[in-house]
Amino acid sequence: MPKAGIIYNDVKPIATRTAIELKDQLTAAGWDVCVTTSIGGILGYSNPDGPVCHTPVEALTPPGFDPSMEFAVVLGGDGTVLAASRQVAPCRIPLLTVNTGHMGFLTEAYLNQLPQAIEQVMTGKYEIEERTMLNVKVLRGETVLWEALCLNEMVLHREPLTSMCHFEIEIGHHAAVDIAADGVIVSTPTGSTAYSLSAGGPVITPGVPVLQLVPICPHSLASRALVFPNNEPVNIYPVNVPRMVMVVDGNGGCYVFPDDRVYLERSQHKARFIRLQSPEFFRVLREKLGWGLPHIAKPNSVELP
């Protein structure tokens, strides 16, 4: 019996209802179906006054989800996709992402396209696009205090008020640099269209094997986004503040103290997304961000779902 999974955002009634209906449909078609919410992939915050939480990456995989699963359907918005990718990346499960949220930049299909999409996936008529992920760790000495898989970006900044911070940053074996800024972002190509884009970083197409470092409101005009090979690890040391907060993929993280360092490296795990047609990144940029559209819109210049 073939096996499939469903991961849904239980905060959204439409996603919950669709998950129930989809499970019944797949079960009737002879599939063994495992259902879970995306809450297991949501990263929590550590308590600054207590022990730091440490959940190993592999511990986020939901019960019943394993490498024998042919695909999993994700019902939600971009946040749900980010959470689901952390849950199943160690098992290499391909994800069919269906937008029940707002922009849905990371999603492949809209809810009204789900019946056709499921039929196509069940017959194996799709491609798989792999996206680079990061291992993000906070270490004190050699002890891992906190870790996560990251698909978009890691952000390190001061809390509770935004103000100038100094960071000592080592990339690979290059000499350390000192950056003064409100914060720093390290992003994957997938995350280049998220926070780092708003902070002035470039858009990077998904297949380029690079990462980027983006200072947030840097003190020097010479401090700009830096793109570097993704096989070079990054160490970040906070220099001049008693405590910082680190946020991964916009939904969780931990506190970073002066004796800590943030370590990032390309993960051995990759997010695997089902594409119902050949991946076309520029089409997504046009549909979701309006990139490359004419200055004066013509009747057929905007592609709609």
N, C-alpha and C positions, 0 to 999 in steps of 0.2 A: 504494500500500500504506500503510495507516495506521500510525502510529508510536507506540510506548509505551515507558516506561522502568520499571526496577525498581531501587530503592535499598534495600540491606539491611544489617543489622548482622551482620558476619561473625564477631563474637565469640559470637553465639548460634547454636547448631547448628540449632535449629528455624527460624530466619529464613533461614539458608543453604539448608537443604533446601527450604523453601517457595519461595525465589527460583528455584531450579532447576526445580521443578515448574511454577511459574507461567510461567516463560519458555517451557517446552515447550507449555503450554496456549495461550498467546497466539500463539506461532508457528504452531501447528496451525490456529488460527482466522484466519490470514492477516495477522497483525500483524508489523511490523518492530520487534524488541525490543532495547533497549540495557540492559545490566546493569552496575551499579557498586556499590561498598560506600559506606557513609556516612563512611568514614575521611577522604575528601577534604574534608568539611565540618567536621571536628574542628579546632578552633583550637589551634595550638601555643603554647608559651610562649617568649618571647625570653630570651636569656641576659644576665643583668645585667652580666657581665664582657666581653661581646663585642658585635658589631654587633646592632642591633635588627632583628628580622625584619619584613619588609613584603611582604605578599602582597596585591595588588589584589583587590578583591571579585570582579571578573569572572573572575579566574584560577581560581576554585574550581569552575567549571562542568565537569562530567565530559565526556570525549570522547563525541560522538554525541548529547548532550543539547542541543537547540536549540528555538527557538520553534515549529517544525513538529510537535513532539511533543504529542500530544493529552492525555496524562496520564502520570503516573508513580505507581507503587505503592511506598509506604514500609513496610518490614517491620522493626519494632523497637519500642522504647519512646519515651518523650518525648525523650531525648537524641538518638536517631536522627532524630526529626522535626525537632528544632532544627538538626541538621547538614544534613539534606536541604533544609530551607528556604533555608539559605545557598547551597547548591549550585545551586539551580534558580530562585530568585527573579528574577535578572536576565533569565531566558528566559520568565518568566510561565507556567511549566508548572504545571497543577493537580496537587495531590498527594492520592492516596487513601491515608490513613494507617491501617495495620493493626497492632494491638497484639500484640506477642510478648514484651512486657516485664512490668512490674508494674502500676502505676496506670494509665499510658497516658492521662493527662488530655487530651493533645492529639490522641489518635487517634480515628478515626471508627468503626472496626469492630474486632471481635475475630477471631482467627484462624479460629474455627469458622464465621464469617459470610463468609469470603473468597469462596467460590464464588458465592454470591448477589450479593455486592457487585461482583465482576468482571463478571458478566452485566449488571448494572444500568448499570455505567459504560460498557461497550462499546456499549450501546444509547443512551447519552447521556442517561439519565434521572437527572439529578442537578443540584444547584445548586452554585455556587462562592461560598465565603465568603472575602473578602479580609481579611487582618490587617496592621496597621501594623508596619513594621520601622524600626529605627534605624540610621543610620550612626554608628559609634563610631570616633573617631580619636584617636591620641596625636600631638601636634605639639610640635616644638621650634623655636620661631620660626614660620616658615611651612612647615617641612619635615615631611611626613607620615612618622612612624616606624613606625606600625602602624595597621591599620584592619580593621574587620569589620562585617558585617551582623549585627544583633541582633534577635531575635524576642521574647525574654523581658526580660532586664535586663542592665545594666552595674553592677558592684560595684567600689568602690575602697576599699581598706583597707590598714592597715599590715602589714608582714611582717617577721620571722616571728611575732611575738607581737602579739596584739590589745591595743591600748591607745589612750588618747585622742589623737585627731588633730584638727587644725584645717583646714578647707576654706574657701576663698573661692569662692563660687558665683555666677555670673551667669546669669540666665534672661532671654532676649530682651534688651530694652533697659532692663530694670529695674535698679535699684541693686544692687550686689553685696551678698551677705550672708555672714556668717562663721558656720559651723556647727562646733561641737565635738562629736565623736562617735567611736565606734570605726570607723565607715566610713559611706559613703553608697551608696544604690541609686537608679538612675534606671531606671524600668521602663515598658514599654508596657502597654496594657490586657491583652494576652495574658499578660504577666509578672506581672500583679497577683495571680494565684492561685499564684505561686511564692514566691521568696525574700522579696519585699516584703510578702506576706501574713503570713509568719512574723515579720517585723520590725514588724508593727503597721499596715501600710498597708491601705487599703480594697480591696475587690473592685470592679473596673471592668468593665462589660460591653463586649464587643469593639468595638461600633460607635461608642463615644464617642470623639471626636477629641481625646484628651488624653494626657498623660504624667504620671508622678508621681515626685516626689523623696522618698525615705524615709531619714532618718538611722538608723543602727544604734546602739542604746543611746546616745542623745544625752545630753550633759552637762546640758542645760537642759530642764526640763519643758515649756518653751514650744516646743521644737523638735519638730515633728510632721510627718507626711506632708503634702506639698503637691501638689495636683493643678493642672495648668496646661495651656493650649492646646498641641497638638502642633506648631503652626507656629512655636513659639519655640525657638531653639537654646539649648543649655546649654554653658557653659564652666566647668570645675572646675579650680582651682589648688590643689595641696597646699601647705600653708604651713609646717608645723613639723617635718617628719621628713625624714631624708635619702633615703628610698626608700619607695615604696608599690607595691602590686601591684594590677593591674586584671584582673578576670575578667568575661568576657562569656558569657552563657548557661550559666554553670556549668562550662565545660569548657576554657577557655583564656584567655590574655590576655597582658599584658606588664607590665614594670616601668615605673613612672612616677617620674621624678626631679624635684627642685625646679625645674629650668628648663623642665619640660614642662607641658603642659596637656592635659586631656581634653576633647574637643569632641564633642558629640552633637547630631544633628539628625534629623528625620523623613526616612527614605529615600524616594527615588523608586520603589524596588522594594517590592513587597508579597508576603507569603506568600499563596498561593492554595490553599485547602483544598476538596476535594470533599466535599459533604454529601449523603448518600443520602436524607435527609429534611430538611425545612425546619430551619435552624439554631435550636436551642433551648438557650440557654446555661444557663438555670436547671435544665433536665433534667440537664445535665452536672454542675452543682454538686451536685445531689442524689445522682446515681449515684457520683460520684468523691469528694466531700467530705462527703456527708451533710448538706448545707445545707438548712435549712427543713423537716427531718423532724420529726414529732411527738416530744415529750419521751418519751412512752410509745409504743413502736412497735406498730402494729396489723398484722394479718396481711398486708394488701396495701399497706402504706404505703411500702415500699422498692421502687424500680424496679430490676430486674435485667436484664442483657443477655440 
